[in-house]
Amino acid sequence: IKDGRIIFHDSPLVRAAKHGRILVLDEADKAPVDVVALLKGLIEDGQISLPDGRILCYDDDDDSSTDDNLNVISIHPDFRIWTLANPAGFPFHGNDLAREMADVFSCHNVPPMDMESHRRILVSYGNNVPSHVIDDIIKIWEELRILHKNGAITYPF
């Protein structure tokens, strides 16, 4: 609120759509069903109404600057949505996003990382951490993964 008026700022979704960026939605399975429905509508119908009265939509005309309607925001042709979600059910307790959105998304299951992938990530974030500490973390994580796979412990651990 500024000078008694409600001021809207473009959300990450609007900014990504306007400028042809990739919007990454992490933990999308935790989104309320109405949010999932809005996203699905954007993907299927190519448009979404925003709270400030503007409409975000794909435009067949490449020159959006000639658009007389200032309430229309053209979606850049390079705009993409990458949605990350956990599997439905325990222990994540999220929505079954695949059931709701698989018809509009290209879904890919990402298996657990191997030990070398863990090492690369840990080293990239903790390049000052001694290698024996990183090795210990990797070994512990691998032991937990195996215990879970064998049913000895439940996830999350």
C-alpha atoms as a printed R data frame, in Angstrom:
    type eleno elety resid chain resno      x       y       z
1   ATOM     1    CA   ILE     A     1  0.000   0.000   0.000
2   ATOM     2    CA   LYS     A     2  1.432   3.343  -1.053
3   ATOM     3    CA   ASP     A     3 -0.397   6.638  -0.547
4   ATOM     4    CA   GLY     A     4 -3.589   4.725   0.223
5   ATOM     5    CA   ARG     A     5 -3.399   2.671  -2.978
6   ATOM     6    CA   ILE     A     6 -2.667  -1.015  -3.377
7   ATOM     7    CA   ILE     A     7  0.468  -1.411  -5.475
8   ATOM     8    CA   PHE     A     8  1.095  -4.726  -7.221
9   ATOM     9    CA   HIS     A     9  4.579  -5.895  -8.133
10  ATOM    10    CA   ASP     A    10  5.102  -8.514 -10.775
11  ATOM    11    CA   SER     A    11  5.515 -11.995  -9.336
12  ATOM    12    CA   PRO     A    12  8.299 -14.358 -10.437
13  ATOM    13    CA   LEU     A    13  5.725 -16.038 -12.713
14  ATOM    14    CA   VAL     A    14  4.882 -12.777 -14.480
15  ATOM    15    CA   ARG     A    15  8.524 -11.694 -14.764
16  ATOM    16    CA   ALA     A    16  9.576 -15.077 -16.187
17  ATOM    17    CA   ALA     A    17  6.698 -15.092 -18.665
18  ATOM    18    CA   LYS     A    18  7.361 -11.517 -19.830
19  ATOM    19    CA   HIS     A    19 11.087 -12.000 -20.325
20  ATOM    20    CA   GLY     A    20 11.186 -15.575 -21.655
21  ATOM    21    CA   ARG     A    21 12.831 -17.111 -18.613
22  ATOM    22    CA   ILE     A    22 12.446 -20.483 -16.973
23  ATOM    23    CA   LEU     A    23 10.174 -20.481 -13.925
24  ATOM    24    CA   VAL     A    24 11.226 -23.192 -11.458
25  ATOM    25    CA   LEU     A    25  8.453 -24.299  -9.114
26  ATOM    26    CA   ASP     A    26  9.968 -26.320  -6.293
27  ATOM    27    CA   GLU     A    27  7.867 -28.516  -3.987
28  ATOM    28    CA   ALA     A    28  4.878 -27.999  -6.297
29  ATOM    29    CA   ASP     A    29  3.162 -30.995  -4.702
30  ATOM    30    CA   LYS     A    30  2.646 -28.796  -1.613
31  ATOM    31    CA   ALA     A    31  0.700 -26.171  -3.593
32  ATOM    32    CA   PRO     A    32 -3.026 -25.892  -2.860
33  ATOM    33    CA   VAL     A    33 -5.256 -27.539  -5.454
34  ATOM    34    CA   ASP     A    34 -6.611 -24.156  -6.620
35  ATOM    35    CA   VAL     A    35 -3.063 -22.989  -7.419
36  ATOM    36    CA   VAL     A    36 -2.435 -26.192  -9.366
37  ATOM    37    CA   ALA     A    37 -5.681 -25.592 -11.284
38  ATOM    38    CA   LEU     A    38 -4.573 -22.043 -12.174
39  ATOM    39    CA   LEU     A    39 -1.203 -23.280 -13.433
40  ATOM    40    CA   LYS     A    40 -2.868 -25.995 -15.448
41  ATOM    41    CA   GLY     A    41 -5.180 -23.383 -16.941
42  ATOM    42    CA   LEU     A    42 -2.201 -21.242 -17.915
43  ATOM    43    CA   ILE     A    43 -0.524 -24.187 -19.602
44  ATOM    44    CA   GLU     A    44 -3.650 -25.579 -21.302
45  ATOM    45    CA   ASP     A    45 -5.437 -22.363 -22.231
46  ATOM    46    CA   GLY     A    46 -2.395 -20.114 -22.621
47  ATOM    47    CA   GLN     A    47 -3.676 -17.443 -20.286
48  ATOM    48    CA   ILE     A    48 -4.299 -16.557 -16.673
49  ATOM    49    CA   SER     A    49 -6.053 -13.623 -14.994
50  ATOM    50    CA   LEU     A    50 -3.930 -11.803 -12.441
51  ATOM    51    CA   PRO     A    51 -5.233 -10.268  -9.170
52  ATOM    52    CA   ASP     A    52 -4.598  -6.726 -10.445
53  ATOM    53    CA   GLY     A    53 -6.908  -7.197 -13.452
54  ATOM    54    CA   ARG     A    54 -4.219  -7.864 -16.036
55  ATOM    55    CA   ILE     A    55 -4.211 -10.962 -18.199
56  ATOM    56    CA   LEU     A    56 -1.082 -12.979 -18.891
57  ATOM    57    CA   CYS     A    57 -1.458 -14.731 -22.242
58  ATOM    58    CA   TYR     A    58  0.287 -16.026 -25.317
59  ATOM    59    CA   ASP     A    59  0.091 -13.641 -28.227
60  ATOM    60    CA   ASP     A    60  0.101 -14.760 -31.846
61  ATOM    61    CA   ASP     A    61  1.619 -11.392 -32.756
62  ATOM    62    CA   ASP     A    62  5.387 -11.241 -32.131
63  ATOM    63    CA   ASP     A    63  5.265  -7.459 -31.554
64  ATOM    64    CA   SER     A    64  3.504  -7.091 -28.211
65  ATOM    65    CA   SER     A    65  4.424  -3.404 -28.013
66  ATOM    66    CA   THR     A    66  1.601  -2.594 -30.451
67  ATOM    67    CA   ASP     A    67 -0.974  -4.109 -28.115
68  ATOM    68    CA   ASP     A    68 -3.559  -1.433 -27.372
69  ATOM    69    CA   ASN     A    69 -4.782  -3.256 -24.285
70  ATOM    70    CA   LEU     A    70 -2.452  -2.324 -21.424
71  ATOM    71    CA   ASN     A    71 -4.079  -5.013 -19.289
72  ATOM    72    CA   VAL     A    72 -2.651  -7.781 -21.482
73  ATOM    73    CA   ILE     A    73  0.849  -9.086 -20.791
74  ATOM    74    CA   SER     A    74  2.219 -11.155 -23.648
75  ATOM    75    CA   ILE     A    75  4.026 -14.359 -22.715
76  ATOM    76    CA   HIS     A    76  7.435 -14.529 -24.344
77  ATOM    77    CA   PRO     A    77  7.798 -17.553 -26.681
78  ATOM    78    CA   ASP     A    78 10.861 -18.795 -24.729
79  ATOM    79    CA   PHE     A    79  8.973 -18.952 -21.403
80  ATOM    80    CA   ARG     A    80  9.104 -22.391 -19.755
81  ATOM    81    CA   ILE     A    81  7.951 -23.889 -16.458
82  ATOM    82    CA   TRP     A    82 10.012 -26.541 -14.700
83  ATOM    83    CA   THR     A    83  8.042 -28.083 -11.871
84  ATOM    84    CA   LEU     A    84  9.732 -30.112  -9.161
85  ATOM    85    CA   ALA     A    85  7.574 -32.322  -6.981
86  ATOM    86    CA   ASN     A    86  7.868 -35.196  -4.573
87  ATOM    87    CA   PRO     A    87  6.068 -38.482  -5.147
88  ATOM    88    CA   ALA     A    88  2.530 -38.573  -3.767
89  ATOM    89    CA   GLY     A    89  1.951 -40.083  -0.350
90  ATOM    90    CA   PHE     A    90  4.077 -40.790   2.687
91  ATOM    91    CA   PRO     A    91  6.355 -39.254   3.816
92  ATOM    92    CA   PHE     A    92  5.871 -36.159   1.687
93  ATOM    93    CA   HIS     A    93  2.141 -35.611   2.260
94  ATOM    94    CA   GLY     A    94  1.744 -33.548  -0.880
95  ATOM    95    CA   ASN     A    95 -0.799 -33.569  -3.665
96  ATOM    96    CA   ASP     A    96 -0.601 -36.136  -6.424
97  ATOM    97    CA   LEU     A    97  0.673 -33.597  -8.928
98  ATOM    98    CA   ALA     A    98  1.220 -36.235 -11.610
99  ATOM    99    CA   ARG     A    99 -2.473 -37.180 -11.460
100 ATOM   100    CA   GLU     A   100 -3.508 -33.542 -11.825
101 ATOM   101    CA   MET     A   101 -0.923 -32.306 -14.320
102 ATOM   102    CA   ALA     A   102  0.641 -35.249 -16.206
103 ATOM   103    CA   ASP     A   103 -1.464 -34.452 -19.262
104 ATOM   104    CA   VAL     A   104  0.157 -31.001 -19.602
105 ATOM   105    CA   PHE     A   105  3.642 -31.721 -18.267
106 ATOM   106    CA   SER     A   106  6.391 -33.975 -19.501
107 ATOM   107    CA   CYS     A   107  7.061 -35.935 -16.296
108 ATOM   108    CA   HIS     A   108 10.417 -37.462 -15.442
109 ATOM   109    CA   ASN     A   109 11.319 -39.497 -12.372
110 ATOM   110    CA   VAL     A   110 14.731 -38.576 -10.999
111 ATOM   111    CA   PRO     A   111 16.311 -41.487  -9.107
112 ATOM   112    CA   PRO     A   112 18.451 -40.983  -6.002
113 ATOM   113    CA   MET     A   113 21.910 -39.593  -6.680
114 ATOM   114    CA   ASP     A   114 24.926 -41.860  -6.797
115 ATOM   115    CA   MET     A   115 27.839 -41.317  -4.409
116 ATOM   116    CA   GLU     A   116 29.943 -39.363  -6.924
117 ATOM   117    CA   SER     A   117 27.061 -36.942  -7.605
118 ATOM   118    CA   HIS     A   118 26.721 -36.385  -3.853
119 ATOM   119    CA   ARG     A   119 30.452 -35.697  -3.661
120 ATOM   120    CA   ARG     A   120 30.356 -33.111  -6.462
121 ATOM   121    CA   ILE     A   121 27.454 -31.250  -4.863
122 ATOM   122    CA   LEU     A   122 28.979 -31.289  -1.378
123 ATOM   123    CA   VAL     A   123 32.349 -30.087  -2.671
124 ATOM   124    CA   SER     A   124 30.714 -27.312  -4.688
125 ATOM   125    CA   TYR     A   125 28.944 -25.986  -1.577
126 ATOM   126    CA   GLY     A   126 31.689 -26.714   0.921
127 ATOM   127    CA   ASN     A   127 34.967 -26.412  -0.926
128 ATOM   128    CA   ASN     A   128 36.736 -25.690   2.395
129 ATOM   129    CA   VAL     A   129 35.362 -28.823   4.073
130 ATOM   130    CA   PRO     A   130 38.037 -31.504   4.480
131 ATOM   131    CA   SER     A   131 37.607 -34.408   2.066
132 ATOM   132    CA   HIS     A   132 37.396 -36.968   4.896
133 ATOM   133    CA   VAL     A   133 34.363 -35.116   6.310
134 ATOM   134    CA   ILE     A   134 32.680 -35.125   2.893
135 ATOM   135    CA   ASP     A   135 33.474 -38.850   2.575
136 ATOM   136    CA   ASP     A   136 31.898 -39.482   5.994
137 ATOM   137    CA   ILE     A   137 28.733 -37.585   5.033
138 ATOM   138    CA   ILE     A   138 28.448 -39.547   1.785
139 ATOM   139    CA   LYS     A   139 28.954 -42.881   3.584
140 ATOM   140    CA   ILE     A   140 26.307 -42.018   6.198
141 ATOM   141    CA   TRP     A   141 23.809 -40.972   3.532
142 ATOM   142    CA   GLU     A   142 24.458 -44.178   1.561
143 ATOM   143    CA   GLU     A   143 23.998 -46.291   4.705
144 ATOM   144    CA   LEU     A   144 20.687 -44.539   5.415
145 ATOM   145    CA   ARG     A   145 19.539 -45.082   1.819
146 ATOM   146    CA   ILE     A   146 20.341 -48.804   2.016
147 ATOM   147    CA   LEU     A   147 18.643 -49.171   5.418
148 ATOM   148    CA   HIS     A   148 15.542 -47.503   4.000
149 ATOM   149    CA   LYS     A   149 15.608 -49.676   0.876
150 ATOM   150    CA   ASN     A   150 15.804 -52.790   3.067
151 ATOM   151    CA   GLY     A   151 12.919 -51.611   5.267
152 ATOM   152    CA   ALA     A   152 15.005 -51.123   8.412
153 ATOM   153    CA   ILE     A   153 14.160 -47.403   8.707
154 ATOM   154    CA   THR     A   154 11.487 -45.127   7.313
155 ATOM   155    CA   TYR     A   155 11.936 -41.927   5.359
156 ATOM   156    CA   PRO     A   156 12.441 -39.078   6.166
157 ATOM   157    CA   PHE     A   157 15.533 -39.884   8.166
